[in-house]
Amino acid sequence: MTTSKRRSASPEILGERDRAILRRAKAVVGVDEVGRGSLAGPVVVCAARFDQIPESSRVRDSKRLTAKQRRETAVWIREICVSWVIVEIWQDLIDRINILEATRLAMRAGVKALAEPGIEVVVDHVELGDLGLPIHSFKRADDTYFSVAAASILAKVHRDGVMVELGILDDRWDWSRNKGYGTLNHRRGIGSYGRSYLHRRSFRVSPVLP
């Protein structure tokens, strides 16, 4: 009974699906985004390339890790991956072309930066169109593919750092803590000070008035 409980509590080790791709491809590129639902700041995409996948329980969907675990794991990921790229798209372009197209544009740019023959791409639930490479789009890919989970961690750590720096420069909207998402304190800030130039004007928000 004790053994069974311990097994069920241990985190799933990702990588089996990535290794299946690597049996026919020379590398797999995982792609994921962070900040799609944020009220302010950029949407951030990471594309990360691997030619082998280690056995490790450290890499999981970034939302299932603490901030400290993400930062530590991001350092390790950068050491073991072949290459990685971060793409930021900020609020002005998001407002012009909408958040889905901004995310797609960033993902396509990330894939193009790492593209070469023999690579296959796995992306978290966004159709990227033809980029001259096999591209697999799966719902919850960040929860089932090592490469996509790794990309989600790198993207999350990068974007959190950006929002913390913006919050240090101007803390009226509490970005250092909410990272631009629509928390109560963030919406209170909007109620008191209005929207900043970094807010997405195309996003609806109910401010909390003082």
BELSULLIN-V703985 format. One record per helix or strand. SS is the DSSP state (H for helix, E for strand). FROM is the first residue (numbers start at 1). TO is the last residue. Records with the same first field share a line. If there is no record, write none. Layout:
SS->FROM-TO, FROM-TO
This chain:
H->2-9, 16-22, 62-64, 67-80, 91-97, 99-114, 141-143, 146-169, 175-178, 184-193
E->27-34, 40-40, 43-50, 83-89, 119-124, 134-138, 199-199
